[in-house]
Amino acid sequence: MDARYPIGKYAPQPFSKEQKEKWLLDIKFLPEEIERSILNLDAAQLHTPYREGGWTVQQLVHHVADSHMNAYTRFKLGLTEVNPSIKPYDEKAWAVLPDNQLPVNLSITILHALHQRWYAAIKDIGDEAWERTVVHPEHGRQMSLWFLLGMYAWHGKHHTAHINSLREQNGW
């Protein structure tokens, strides 16, 4: 198994109502999943990188909150504007800012509130709305809200798997 991609890389899927429901539930329940993944970890464990050269568990949790705040904004833009450009951000630079030294429970709290709002915003949109697009200027490409839904559902599971794999590897 490649420690960088414990669940594999994101693979876009064709639209289906079944896949949509699965991914929506992934968005809805990610906060509980990531919270369970860090349950009972002590400070030393939270400061352990999930792989050599990788982020610590603490950085991963803060990163998911940062990333998903951006995702929520991207969805809101995509739902309310025609093919808007979205703002890229330097996730590696964000990961070393001083707020990443704060306790992980702050980002867990953000994730609970954020995912509740995000899920409420997208759970009942019509099938045609998933075709709406945003433009990622850094990648020079259009991305549909359907693509983003899958990518962010994967993203949360991806980082939760990093933490769970580290726990299993170290017998935590």
N, C-alpha and C positions, 0 to 999 in steps of 0.2 A: 504494500500500500504506500502511495506517495503521501507523506505527512502533510504536504501543502494542500492536497485535495482529498481528504478522507472519504468524501462521498462522490468523488469525481468532479469534473468541470461541469458548468451549467450547459445543459443541452436544451435549446428552445424546442417547444412542443407545438403542434398545430392546435388551434382553438378547439376546445370541446367543453361542454357544460360540466362533465365529470372532472376534467383537469382544472377548470376554473374553481369549482367547489373545493378541491383538494388544496390548491394554492391559496385560496382565500382563508381556509382554516389554518394553513401554515402561517399566514400573516397574523391571524387572530391569536394564535396560541404561542407564538415565538417568545413573548416575555416569560411565560411560565416555563417553557423549555430551557431557556438560557438561565433563568433563576435556579431551576433544578440542577443544571450542570455545575453551578458554583456552590451549591449547598454545602455548608460545613467546611469550606476551604479556609485555611488560615492565611495570614499575611504572606508567609513564605511561599505557600502554594500559589497564591494570587500573583506573586511576582516571578513565577516560573514561566519561561517561554514554552509555548506548545511544541516547538521544534527548535533545533539549533539555528540561530539567526532570525527566529520568528518573534512575534510579539508575545508579551506576557499575557496571562489570563486576564489580568486587569485591563491591559491595553485592548484586548479583544472585545471585552464587554463595552468599554467606552467607545471603541470603533463602531460596533454595531449600532449603538445609539446615534453616533454622529452620522453614519451612513444612512440609517433609516429616517432621520430627520430630513436629510437631503431628499431621500426617496419620496417621503410624504409631500414635500414641496413640489417635486417633479410631477407627481400624480395630480396635484391640485392645479398646477400650471397646464398640464396636458388636458385636463377636463374642462378648463375654463378659457383657454386660448387656442388659437389655430397654429399648430406646429411650432410652439415656442422653443427658443434656445434655452437650454438648461445650463446652470452654472456648474462647471467642474470644480473640484477642490482637490488639494494635495493631501490625501489621506495619511501618508507617511509623516508629513509635517504636523498634521492635526494630532497624530498619535503621540507626539512628544511635547505637546503644549502642557503647561502646568496643571490644567484641569484634569488631566489624565492621572494625576497623583491623588485625586479625591477618591473617597470610598466608592466601590462599585455599586453600592445600593442606590446611589444617586442616578446612575445610568439605568439601573433596573427600574426605578420609579419612572424615569422618562419613558422607557420602553413600554411600560404598562399603559400609561396615559396616551402615548403616541399611537400605539397599535390599536387601541380602542377607537381613537378618532379616525385613523387610517382605514380600518376595517369598515367603520360606519360610512365613510365617504365613498367606498368602492363596492360594497357587497351587493348593492341592488342596481348598479348601472346596467344599461342595456348592452346586449352583445355587440352592437355596432360601436359603442363607446370604446371597446377594447382595441379598436383599430385606430383610434386617435393616436397621434404621434407627437414626439418631442425630438428636438435636434440636440445631439451631444457634440458641441463644436470641437472638443479635444479629439474625439474619435471620427469626426466628420461624417456622422451617419444619423439617419432617422431611426428612432426606436419606437415601436408601438407600446401602448400601455399594457397590452397582452405580454409582450416580450419582457417589459419591466416587472410585471407581476411575477412571472416565472423566475426572473433573475433574483428578485429580492426574497421570494419564498426560498429559493436555493441558498441565497446568501446567509440567511439566518441559520438554516440547518448546517451549512458549511462551517460556520464559526462555532456553533454549538458542538459539532462533531470534533472540532479541534480540541475543545476543552474536555469532552468526554473521552477522546482517545488518549489525551495526556493523563487523565485520571486512571484510566485502565492500565496504561503503560507503567504508571508509578504505584499502582495498587492503592489509590486514594479512595 
